[in-house]
Amino acid sequence: MAKMQAFKNKDLRRKGYIEELNAMNITTSREGVPLEQLDYEALRYEKTIASFREIDSETSSNAWF
């Protein structure tokens, strides 16, 4: 039962990542694979990379130094 619940949760998170990436106008991975074909780990990676691209480094609050 717990294994089935974990699978459902991971599938929901996977769908959430797809929705978030689509909202950012991203429909394929950096390698050109459609998001719908990626597994949970690959989607998480793509979301992480995309979130770094969204940060505006020119703003003083986001500057490193």
CORCORLIN-V198130 format. One record per pair of residues at least 24 apart in sequence whose ideal C-beta (glycine too) atoms are under 10 Angstrom apart, sorted by the first residue. I is the first residue (numbers start at 1). J is the second residue. Records with the same first field share a line. If there is no record, write none. Layout:
BEGIN
I = J + J
END
This chain:
BEGIN
10 = 39 + 40 + 41
11 = 40
13 = 40 + 43 + 44
14 = 38 + 39 + 40 + 41 + 42 + 43 + 44
15 = 40 + 43
16 = 43 + 47
17 = 42 + 43 + 44 + 45 + 46 + 47 + 48 + 50
18 = 43 + 46 + 47
20 = 46 + 47 + 50 + 51
21 = 46 + 47 + 50
24 = 50 + 51 + 53 + 54
25 = 50
26 = 50 + 53
END
